[in-house]
Amino acid sequence: MNALQHLRPAVMMVVLFTLLTGLAYPLAVTGLAQLALPYQAGGSLVRDAGGEVRGSALIAQGFTGAGYLHPRPSAAGTNGYDATSSAGSNLGPMDKKLADRVAGDAKLLAAEAPGPIPADAVTTSGSGLDPDISPENAARQAARIAAARGMGANAVQAIIARYTEAPALGFIGQPRVNVLLVNRALDQAHPIAR
């Protein structure tokens, strides 16, 4: 047997599996996703009344104004919330830089409102782009949001409650609040005076 007899089947297998796993399978999965879950497959884009994209319900954005619900801290990118640089900080629990950041964030939050500080208010997610926060974290911010917008805290709590999602299938995960959806609802219900 010469070398070409061994080479031909190897090249054919590379071509076959490249077409199968590199082209046919991704196209089939993409097509099925577009049919079964078009909103999610399209990026879960949140649009305003004019149809302009304002964000994705799946990717966190850095809201910092007093009249907005603030997301979890982010380590994605240099300044956080960079969707092209999704990552955690990779700092270990004993790292001084992480401990100092968490302590500083906790001190600011304690000055803002009394009571326990939820863990997700001072810790980043693995991706740095978690779009959701805990209902406790959201409720803790309601008084600040109400004061900044000149609206009642109960109205803010009602909007937060409307966008609080239960665990998947009733038992997978934790209850969560989507920050972008709440902030869009707040802007529609009671816009901030500019």
ABEGO torsion letter per residue (X at the ends): XBAAAAAAAAAAAAAAAAAAAAAAAAAAAAAAAAAABAAAAAGGBBBBAAGBBAEBAABBBBBABAABBBBBBBABEAAEGBAAABBBAGBBAABAAAAAAAAAAAAAAAAABBEBBBAAAABBBAAGABABBBAAAAAAAAAAAAAAAGBBAAAAAAAAAAABBBBBGGABEBBBBBAAAAAAAAAAABBBBX
